[in-house]
Amino acid sequence: MSQNWTAEQFAQRIYECRLLEMRQLDNVFAELGGRGVEFEEFKSNLLRRELLTNWQTTRLMEGHRRGYIYGNWKILYLVGAGTFARVYRAAHRKTNDIMAVKVLRNRYANDLDTQARFMEEAQTVMKLKHPNIVPIHEVKSENNRTYMVMDFIEGQNLRDFVKTHGKIKLMTALSICRDLASGLRYAYQQGVTHRDMKLSNVLLSTNGRANLVDFGLAVIDDKTHVAEGFNPRSVDYAGLEKTTNVSRNDKRSDIYFLGCMLYHMLAGRPPLEETRERMRRMSSSRFRNVKPISNMVSNLPHGVVVLLNRMMELKPDLRIQTPAEALNGLEKVIRAIKAGDRRQYSEELSKREAEAYERRTRKATEGVGHTVMVVDSHSEVQNLLRERLKGLGYRVLILSDPIRAIERFENLDPAEDRPADCVIFGCAGLGQAGLEAFNEFAVNDWTKSTPSILLVRESQSEFLDDAKLSEKRICSHMPIKFRQIRSNLQQLLGIEEDVSHVEED
């Protein structure tokens, strides 16, 4: 609501809203010759001396009495508005330091659950200290308004940057993406995923550095939508995870949308259809009908296309798995281009590389979900098997006492999982005791259904005469040929053998 203001009325309103102290207002009146000055002259003087901003002045004239002060922070002007919060540039009332203040919208003023979640998410992000993550310094709730204070980045968000420039230069796009992957890697190491990777959640500073904002805050909005997993700001994640048949909040989803951002920068348009319709955003066809980047941008280096395709791979197990892997890939591509490698994309070469990548990925996850127990007192055998088996994705338990190993299987409740899916008994350190434990394991009522492998030295070949071997009881010889151990585990655990991969011991 606007009104016809006098200078004195306006000064009183400014004071009541705590935007200026009375002595500051008195000084302005004194400079203008008294309190009878015309309103427009008074207002213009305040703006010229930068005692008020245009945003503050407009709101005051419209009759707004609140929303100027949050704690120690005086709001200067509105920077941006989202579905659940507004962001302002603000100055500290004592030090005049500049920060950004993000305020939960007024519609949530009486929604204690949403306020609590806003504060909880912000407190989680406050622990993140990284050059490519905008830090949050405080989060508070007062007078039913909840807000957080974070660094103010001089620059613009990545969405506006792309709108202005269209297709982004290759090295610029890769550099921005590298910054984002670096921030994601750090957050991932702290147990935090982003869940709302998109251009508008990236701030580009004036020196070109990319900074991530809104970690985890995508889940704060309409509570009904959150309960259903259909939050408007994270619906893209829900659509991807439904399409790829993974659990909600799959950590690899951030990698996919990081790839989408790189695609958008290179092509000047997003890979996914942009729509506000929830069901269209959830549709699997939206993810399956992405045009290849090589069709959208000609002359891209081969390494860039391959990396982007792996980031946006729909099959989750074939997608780049972690931010660290994405960062390594980006740095490798950047180094190659700087060194002069600008080979254009080759579909045939990409196919061969994809097959090799799939083999490596399949190898790294081959043993996931399986536990192998290694029973031997020889430290070299323990270390070798631990390292190599973990490299295949197995969970590895190491024991030196064969009696204790067998006891781990005894007297289990039928509902309990077995301690291991296969047990490797080594005779390198245990000698005869290893053989006896292997044989006991084969006949013990608690363990006879669990497969096992016996490792014997060449000098212990006589052990084979006494070993209780069968389809579930296999013997391997030392020195260890890990290719054989791997093959034995595949056979005993029913894991499909990767015949295309020949591994050296």
C-alpha positions as CSV (number, residue, x, y, z in Angstrom):
1,M,0.0,0.0,0.0
2,S,1.4,3.4,-1.0
3,Q,0.7,6.8,0.5
4,N,1.5,10.5,0.2
5,W,4.6,10.8,2.3
6,T,6.2,13.8,4.0
7,A,9.9,13.7,4.6
8,E,9.4,13.6,8.4
9,Q,6.9,10.7,8.1
10,F,9.3,8.8,5.9
11,A,12.2,9.4,8.3
12,Q,10.1,8.0,11.2
13,R,9.2,4.9,9.2
14,I,12.9,4.4,8.3
15,Y,13.8,4.6,12.0
16,E,11.0,2.3,13.1
17,C,12.2,-0.3,10.5
18,R,15.8,0.0,12.0
19,L,17.3,0.9,8.6
20,L,19.0,4.1,9.9
21,E,19.6,5.6,13.3
22,M,18.0,8.9,14.2
23,R,21.3,10.8,14.3
24,Q,21.9,9.8,10.6
25,L,18.5,11.1,9.7
26,D,19.1,14.3,11.7
27,N,22.3,14.8,9.7
28,V,20.4,14.5,6.4
29,F,17.8,17.0,7.6
30,A,20.5,19.4,8.7
31,E,22.2,19.2,5.4
32,L,18.9,19.9,3.6
33,G,18.0,22.9,5.8
34,G,15.5,21.4,8.1
35,R,12.6,19.0,8.5
36,G,10.4,20.9,6.2
37,V,12.3,19.7,3.1
38,E,10.2,18.2,0.3
39,F,9.8,14.4,0.4
40,E,11.3,13.8,-3.1
41,E,14.4,15.8,-2.2
42,F,14.8,14.0,1.1
43,K,14.4,10.6,-0.6
44,S,16.9,11.5,-3.4
45,N,19.4,12.6,-0.9
46,L,19.2,9.3,1.0
47,L,19.7,7.4,-2.3
48,R,22.5,9.6,-3.5
49,R,24.4,9.2,-0.2
50,E,23.7,5.4,-0.3
51,L,22.0,5.5,3.1
52,L,19.1,3.6,1.5
53,T,18.9,1.3,-1.6
54,N,16.2,1.5,-4.3
55,W,14.8,-1.8,-3.0
56,Q,14.5,-0.5,0.6
57,T,13.0,2.8,-0.6
58,T,10.4,1.1,-2.8
59,R,9.3,-1.3,0.0
60,L,9.1,1.5,2.6
61,M,6.9,3.6,0.2
62,E,4.7,0.6,-0.3
63,G,4.1,0.3,3.4
64,H,6.1,-2.8,4.3
65,R,7.3,-2.7,7.9
66,R,9.2,-6.1,8.1
67,G,11.8,-8.0,6.2
68,Y,14.6,-5.4,6.4
69,I,16.6,-6.9,9.3
70,Y,17.6,-10.5,10.1
71,G,19.8,-10.8,13.2
72,N,22.8,-8.6,12.5
73,W,22.1,-8.3,8.8
74,K,20.5,-5.4,7.0
75,I,18.9,-6.4,3.7
76,L,20.1,-4.3,0.8
77,Y,18.2,-5.7,-2.2
78,L,16.7,-8.9,-3.6
79,V,19.1,-11.1,-5.6
80,G,16.8,-14.0,-6.6
81,A,13.8,-16.0,-5.6
82,G,13.0,-19.7,-5.7
83,T,10.1,-21.9,-4.9
84,F,10.8,-21.9,-1.2
85,A,13.2,-19.1,-0.4
86,R,14.4,-15.7,-1.4
87,V,18.1,-14.6,-1.5
88,Y,19.2,-11.1,-0.6
89,R,22.4,-9.1,-0.6
90,A,22.9,-7.9,3.0
91,A,25.4,-5.9,5.1
92,H,26.4,-6.5,8.7
93,R,24.9,-3.7,10.8
94,K,28.2,-3.1,12.7
95,T,31.1,-4.2,10.4
96,N,29.3,-3.5,7.0
97,D,30.6,-6.9,5.7
98,I,28.6,-8.1,2.7
99,M,26.9,-11.5,2.7
100,A,24.0,-13.3,1.1
101,V,21.0,-14.0,3.3
102,K,18.6,-16.7,2.2
103,V,15.1,-16.4,3.8
104,L,12.5,-19.1,3.9
105,R,9.3,-17.8,2.3
106,N,6.6,-16.2,4.4
107,R,4.2,-19.1,3.6
108,Y,6.3,-21.3,5.9
109,A,6.2,-18.8,8.8
110,N,4.0,-21.2,10.9
111,D,5.3,-24.4,9.4
112,L,7.6,-25.7,12.2
113,D,8.4,-28.9,10.4
114,T,9.7,-27.1,7.3
115,Q,11.6,-24.6,9.3
116,A,13.3,-27.4,11.3
117,R,14.2,-29.2,8.1
118,F,15.6,-26.0,6.6
119,M,17.8,-25.4,9.6
120,E,18.9,-29.1,9.7
121,E,19.9,-29.1,6.0
122,A,21.8,-25.8,6.5
123,Q,23.6,-27.0,9.5
124,T,24.7,-30.1,7.6
125,V,26.2,-27.8,4.8
126,M,27.9,-25.6,7.4
127,K,30.4,-28.4,7.9
128,L,31.5,-28.2,4.2
129,K,34.5,-26.0,3.7
130,H,35.8,-26.1,0.1
131,P,36.7,-23.5,-2.5
132,N,34.0,-24.7,-4.9
133,I,31.1,-24.8,-2.3
134,V,29.5,-21.5,-1.1
135,P,29.9,-21.7,2.7
136,I,27.1,-21.2,5.1
137,H,28.1,-19.3,8.2
138,E,24.9,-19.2,10.3
139,V,21.3,-20.3,10.3
140,K,18.7,-18.9,12.6
141,S,15.0,-18.6,13.2
142,E,13.5,-15.5,14.8
143,N,10.0,-14.0,14.7
144,N,8.8,-17.0,12.7
145,R,11.3,-16.2,9.9
146,T,14.1,-18.7,9.2
147,Y,17.2,-17.6,7.4
148,M,20.8,-18.6,6.6
149,V,23.8,-16.4,6.0
150,M,26.4,-17.4,3.4
151,D,29.1,-15.8,1.2
152,F,27.9,-13.4,-1.4
153,I,29.5,-14.3,-4.7
154,E,30.2,-11.4,-7.0
155,G,29.2,-12.7,-10.5
156,Q,26.2,-14.5,-11.9
157,N,24.6,-18.0,-11.8
158,L,25.5,-20.4,-14.5
159,R,22.1,-20.5,-16.0
160,D,22.2,-16.8,-16.8
161,F,25.7,-17.1,-18.1
162,V,24.6,-19.8,-20.6
163,K,21.6,-17.8,-21.6
164,T,23.8,-14.8,-22.4
165,H,26.6,-16.7,-24.1
166,G,24.8,-19.6,-25.7
167,K,27.4,-22.4,-26.4
168,I,30.2,-22.1,-23.9
169,K,33.8,-22.5,-25.1
170,L,35.1,-26.0,-24.6
171,M,37.9,-25.3,-22.1
172,T,35.6,-22.9,-20.1
173,A,32.9,-25.5,-19.9
174,L,35.4,-28.2,-18.8
175,S,37.0,-25.9,-16.3
176,I,33.6,-25.1,-14.7
177,C,32.6,-28.8,-14.7
178,R,36.0,-29.6,-13.0
179,D,35.3,-27.1,-10.3
180,L,31.9,-28.6,-9.7
181,A,33.3,-32.2,-9.6
182,S,35.9,-31.0,-7.1
183,G,33.2,-29.6,-4.8
184,L,31.1,-32.8,-5.2
185,R,34.1,-35.0,-4.4
186,Y,34.8,-33.2,-1.2
187,A,31.1,-33.2,-0.1
188,Y,30.9,-36.9,-1.0
189,Q,33.8,-37.6,1.2
190,Q,31.9,-35.9,4.1
191,G,28.9,-38.1,3.4
192,V,26.8,-35.3,1.7
193,T,25.3,-35.5,-1.8
194,H,23.8,-32.5,-3.6
195,R,20.4,-33.8,-5.0
196,D,19.7,-30.7,-7.0
197,M,22.5,-30.3,-9.6
198,K,21.4,-27.7,-12.1
199,L,22.8,-24.6,-13.8
200,S,20.9,-22.2,-11.4
201,N,22.6,-23.7,-8.4
202,V,26.1,-22.8,-9.7
203,L,27.5,-19.3,-9.0
204,L,30.3,-18.1,-11.2
205,S,32.6,-15.6,-9.5
206,T,34.1,-12.7,-11.4
207,N,37.4,-14.6,-11.6
208,G,35.6,-17.5,-13.3
209,R,35.5,-20.0,-10.4
210,A,32.4,-22.1,-10.2
211,N,30.7,-22.5,-6.8
212,L,27.9,-24.9,-5.8
213,V,25.0,-23.8,-3.6
214,D,21.8,-25.4,-2.2
215,F,23.4,-28.7,-1.1
216,G,20.5,-31.0,0.1
217,L,18.0,-28.1,0.1
218,A,16.0,-29.5,-2.8
219,V,13.9,-31.6,-0.4
220,I,12.4,-28.6,1.4
221,D,9.1,-27.6,-0.2
222,D,5.5,-28.8,-0.2
223,K,5.4,-31.6,2.4
224,T,2.9,-33.7,0.4
225,H,5.2,-33.7,-2.6
226,V,8.2,-34.6,-0.4
227,A,6.4,-37.6,1.1
228,E,5.6,-38.9,-2.4
229,G,9.1,-38.3,-3.7
230,F,7.7,-35.7,-6.2
231,N,9.3,-32.5,-4.9
232,P,9.2,-29.9,-7.8
233,R,12.9,-29.2,-7.3
234,S,14.0,-32.8,-7.2
235,V,11.5,-34.4,-9.5
236,D,14.3,-34.8,-12.2
237,Y,16.2,-37.0,-9.8
238,A,13.0,-39.0,-9.0
239,G,12.4,-39.4,-12.8
240,L,16.0,-40.6,-13.4
241,E,15.9,-43.1,-10.5
242,K,12.5,-44.5,-11.5
243,T,13.7,-44.9,-15.1
244,T,16.9,-46.6,-14.0
245,N,15.2,-48.7,-11.3
246,V,17.5,-47.7,-8.5
247,S,16.6,-46.7,-5.0
248,R,15.7,-43.1,-4.2
249,N,18.6,-40.9,-3.4
250,D,21.1,-43.0,-5.4
251,K,24.5,-41.3,-5.0
252,R,25.3,-41.7,-8.7
253,S,22.4,-39.4,-9.7
254,D,24.6,-36.3,-9.0
255,I,27.0,-37.6,-11.6
256,Y,24.3,-37.9,-14.2
257,F,23.1,-34.3,-13.7
258,L,26.7,-33.0,-13.6
259,G,26.9,-34.5,-17.1
260,C,23.7,-32.8,-18.1
261,M,25.2,-29.5,-17.1
262,L,28.3,-30.1,-19.2
263,Y,26.1,-31.1,-22.1
264,H,24.0,-27.9,-21.7
265,M,27.1,-25.7,-21.7
266,L,28.6,-27.4,-24.8
267,A,25.4,-27.6,-26.8
268,G,23.8,-24.4,-25.6
269,R,20.6,-26.3,-24.8
270,P,19.7,-28.9,-22.2
271,P,19.8,-32.6,-23.0
272,L,16.4,-33.2,-21.2
273,E,13.2,-31.6,-22.4
274,E,12.4,-28.6,-20.1
275,T,8.9,-28.7,-18.9
276,R,6.9,-27.7,-15.7
277,E,4.6,-30.7,-16.1
278,R,5.4,-33.2,-13.4
279,M,4.5,-36.3,-15.3
280,R,6.5,-35.4,-18.3
281,R,9.5,-34.7,-16.2
282,M,9.0,-38.2,-14.6
283,S,8.6,-39.9,-18.0
284,S,11.3,-42.5,-18.8
285,S,11.2,-41.3,-22.5
286,R,12.6,-38.0,-21.4
287,F,15.8,-39.7,-20.3
288,R,15.9,-42.3,-23.1
289,N,15.5,-39.8,-26.0
290,V,18.5,-37.6,-25.3
291,K,20.3,-36.8,-28.5
292,P,24.0,-37.7,-28.5
293,I,26.2,-34.8,-27.8
294,S,28.2,-35.7,-31.0
295,N,25.1,-34.9,-33.0
296,M,24.6,-31.6,-31.3
297,V,28.2,-30.3,-31.4
298,S,30.6,-31.1,-34.2
299,N,34.4,-31.4,-33.8
300,L,34.4,-32.2,-30.1
301,P,37.5,-34.1,-29.0
302,H,37.0,-37.8,-28.6
303,G,37.9,-37.9,-24.9
304,V,35.2,-35.2,-24.1
305,V,32.4,-37.1,-25.8
306,V,33.4,-40.4,-24.2
307,L,33.6,-38.8,-20.7
308,L,30.3,-37.0,-21.1
309,N,28.6,-40.2,-22.4
310,R,29.9,-42.1,-19.3
311,M,28.6,-39.4,-17.0
312,M,25.2,-39.6,-18.6
313,E,25.1,-43.4,-19.0
314,L,21.5,-44.5,-18.1
315,K,22.7,-47.9,-16.8
316,P,23.8,-46.9,-13.3
317,D,26.5,-49.6,-13.0
318,L,28.2,-48.4,-16.2
319,R,27.9,-44.8,-15.2
320,I,30.9,-43.0,-13.7
321,Q,30.4,-44.0,-10.1
322,T,31.8,-41.3,-7.9
323,P,32.7,-37.5,-8.1
324,A,36.3,-38.5,-7.7
325,E,36.2,-40.6,-10.8
326,A,34.5,-37.8,-12.7
327,L,37.1,-35.3,-11.5
328,N,39.9,-37.5,-12.6
329,G,38.3,-37.9,-16.0
330,L,37.8,-34.2,-16.4
331,E,41.4,-33.4,-15.4
332,K,42.7,-36.1,-17.8
333,V,40.7,-34.7,-20.7
334,I,41.8,-31.1,-19.9
335,R,45.5,-32.2,-19.8
336,A,45.2,-34.1,-23.1
337,I,43.6,-31.1,-24.9
338,K,46.3,-28.7,-23.5
339,A,48.9,-31.2,-24.8
340,G,47.4,-30.9,-28.3
341,D,45.2,-34.1,-28.4
342,R,42.1,-32.9,-30.3
343,R,41.3,-36.1,-32.1
344,Q,37.7,-35.9,-33.2
345,Y,35.1,-38.3,-31.8
346,S,35.2,-41.8,-33.3
347,E,32.2,-44.0,-32.8
348,E,34.2,-47.2,-33.5
349,L,36.9,-46.2,-31.0
350,S,34.3,-45.2,-28.5
351,K,32.6,-48.6,-28.8
352,R,35.9,-50.4,-28.0
353,E,36.6,-48.1,-25.1
354,A,33.1,-48.5,-23.8
355,E,33.5,-52.3,-23.9
356,A,36.8,-52.0,-22.0
357,Y,35.2,-49.6,-19.5
358,E,32.3,-52.0,-19.0
359,R,34.7,-54.9,-18.3
360,R,36.6,-52.8,-15.7
361,T,33.4,-51.7,-14.1
362,R,32.0,-55.2,-14.1
363,K,35.2,-56.5,-12.5
364,A,35.1,-53.8,-9.8
365,T,31.6,-54.9,-8.8
366,E,31.9,-58.6,-9.4
367,G,32.0,-59.6,-5.8
368,V,29.6,-57.0,-4.4
369,G,27.1,-58.6,-2.0
370,H,29.5,-61.5,-1.2
371,T,31.8,-62.0,1.8
372,V,34.9,-64.1,1.7
373,M,36.7,-65.2,4.9
374,V,40.4,-65.8,4.6
375,V,41.9,-68.1,7.3
376,D,45.7,-68.1,7.4
377,S,48.4,-66.7,9.7
378,H,50.7,-65.8,6.9
379,S,50.7,-62.0,6.6
380,E,51.7,-61.9,2.9
381,V,48.8,-64.2,2.0
382,Q,46.4,-62.2,4.1
383,N,47.5,-58.8,2.5
384,L,47.5,-60.1,-1.1
385,L,44.0,-61.7,-0.8
386,R,42.6,-58.7,1.1
387,E,43.8,-56.3,-1.6
388,R,42.9,-58.3,-4.6
389,L,39.5,-59.5,-3.4
390,K,38.4,-56.0,-2.3
391,G,39.4,-54.8,-5.8
392,L,36.7,-57.2,-7.1
393,G,34.1,-55.8,-4.7
394,Y,34.1,-58.6,-2.2
395,R,33.9,-57.9,1.5
396,V,36.9,-59.6,3.1
397,L,37.2,-61.0,6.7
398,I,40.7,-62.1,7.8
399,L,41.3,-64.6,10.7
400,S,44.4,-66.3,11.8
401,D,42.8,-68.9,14.1
402,P,41.0,-71.7,12.1
403,I,39.1,-72.9,15.2
404,R,37.7,-69.5,15.8
405,A,36.8,-69.2,12.1
406,I,34.6,-72.4,12.3
407,E,33.1,-71.2,15.6
408,R,31.8,-68.0,13.8
409,F,29.4,-70.3,11.9
410,E,28.1,-72.3,14.8
411,N,24.9,-71.8,16.8
412,L,23.6,-69.1,14.4
413,D,19.9,-68.2,14.4
414,P,18.3,-69.4,11.1
415,A,17.4,-65.8,10.4
416,E,21.0,-64.6,10.7
417,D,23.3,-64.3,7.7
418,R,26.3,-66.5,7.5
419,P,29.6,-64.8,8.4
420,A,30.9,-65.5,4.9
421,D,29.7,-66.9,1.6
422,C,33.0,-68.8,1.0
423,V,36.0,-69.5,3.2
424,I,39.6,-69.7,2.0
425,F,41.9,-71.9,4.2
426,G,45.5,-71.3,3.7
427,C,48.3,-73.7,4.7
428,A,51.2,-71.2,4.1
429,G,51.1,-70.2,7.8
430,L,48.8,-72.8,9.3
431,G,50.3,-75.9,7.8
432,Q,48.6,-79.1,8.9
433,A,46.1,-77.1,11.0
434,G,44.8,-75.4,7.8
435,L,44.1,-78.8,6.2
436,E,42.3,-80.1,9.3
437,A,40.2,-77.0,9.5
438,F,39.3,-77.3,5.8
439,N,38.2,-80.9,6.3
440,E,36.3,-80.1,9.5
441,F,34.5,-77.3,7.6
442,A,33.4,-79.9,5.0
443,V,31.6,-82.1,7.5
444,N,30.5,-79.8,10.2
445,D,26.7,-79.5,10.2
446,W,26.9,-75.7,10.6
447,T,29.4,-75.2,7.8
448,K,29.1,-78.0,5.2
449,S,26.7,-76.0,3.0
450,T,29.2,-73.2,2.7
451,P,31.9,-73.6,-0.1
452,S,35.6,-73.4,0.7
453,I,39.0,-73.3,-1.0
454,L,42.2,-74.9,0.3
455,L,45.5,-73.2,-0.6
456,V,48.6,-75.4,-0.3
457,R,52.2,-74.9,-1.1
458,E,53.9,-77.1,-3.7
459,S,55.9,-78.6,-0.8
460,Q,52.6,-79.6,0.8
461,S,51.3,-81.6,-2.1
462,E,50.7,-84.6,0.2
463,F,47.9,-82.7,1.8
464,L,45.9,-83.3,-1.3
465,D,45.7,-87.0,-0.5
466,D,43.8,-86.2,2.8
467,A,41.8,-83.2,1.6
468,K,38.0,-83.7,1.4
469,L,37.5,-82.2,-2.1
470,S,34.2,-82.0,-3.9
471,E,32.2,-79.6,-6.1
472,K,32.1,-77.2,-3.1
473,R,35.6,-78.0,-1.9
474,I,38.4,-76.8,-4.3
475,C,42.1,-76.8,-4.0
476,S,44.5,-74.1,-5.4
477,H,48.3,-74.1,-5.3
478,M,50.8,-71.5,-4.1
479,P,52.5,-69.4,-5.2
480,I,49.0,-67.9,-5.6
481,K,47.7,-67.5,-9.1
482,F,44.9,-65.0,-8.4
483,R,43.3,-65.6,-11.8
484,Q,42.6,-69.2,-10.5
485,I,41.3,-67.9,-7.1
486,R,39.0,-65.6,-8.9
487,S,37.8,-68.4,-11.2
488,N,37.2,-70.7,-8.2
489,L,35.1,-68.0,-6.5
490,Q,33.0,-67.4,-9.6
491,Q,32.4,-71.1,-9.8
492,L,31.5,-71.7,-6.2
493,L,29.4,-68.5,-5.8
494,G,27.6,-68.8,-9.2
495,I,29.1,-65.5,-10.5
496,E,29.1,-65.2,-14.3
497,E,32.7,-65.5,-15.5
498,D,34.1,-62.6,-17.5
499,V,35.7,-64.6,-20.3
500,S,36.7,-61.4,-22.2
501,H,39.1,-60.3,-19.5
502,V,42.5,-62.0,-19.1
503,E,44.1,-61.0,-15.8
504,E,47.8,-61.3,-15.0
505,D,48.8,-62.6,-11.5
